[in-house]
Amino acid sequence: MHIEKEPNSFRYVFKFPTHAHHSFWCDGNTLKSGTEVEVHTIEGPERFQILVD
């Protein structure tokens, strides 16, 4: 995961180069643990839950 600065918030970018999962991003000022993200892919939707320590 890496963070990019957007004009009014941050973009949290998740990349999985060696896994079968698709890359995705979340926009916001903070990334909250427990946030669920639905990623639309060619194979259909995938759901991820973000866990932050």
N, C-alpha and C positions, 0 to 999 in steps of 0.2 A: 504494500500500500504506500502511496505517496500523496502529498497534499499540494494542490495548486491554488494560488490566490486568485479569486475572481473579483470583479469590481465591488460587490457588496457582501461577499461571503467567501467560503472556502469550497473547494471541490476535493473530495476524498476519492482517489482512484485506486481500484483494486484490480490487479492483473494476475492471472494464473497461467504463465507461459508454458508450464510443463504439465498442466492438468486438463481434464476434459471440460472444466467450467469456463464460461465466457467471462471476459473482463467486464467491469461495470464501474459506475461512479455514483456518489451521493453528494448533493449540494447542501450546504448549510453552514451556520456559524460554528456549531459543535456537532460532533458525532456521538450520539448517545448509545450506550450499551443497551442491547435488546431491540434496537431498530431493525425492522424487517424490510427487505428490499425485494421487489419483484422485478426480475430481469426478463425482458422479452427477447427470445432467441428464435432462430429458424426452426428448432425442434419444439418450440412452445415455451411457456413461461417457466422460469426457475425462481425459487424463493431462497433468499439467504437471510440469516439473522446475524447481525453484527454484535460481537461480544468484545467489549473494551475493558482491559484491566486497569 
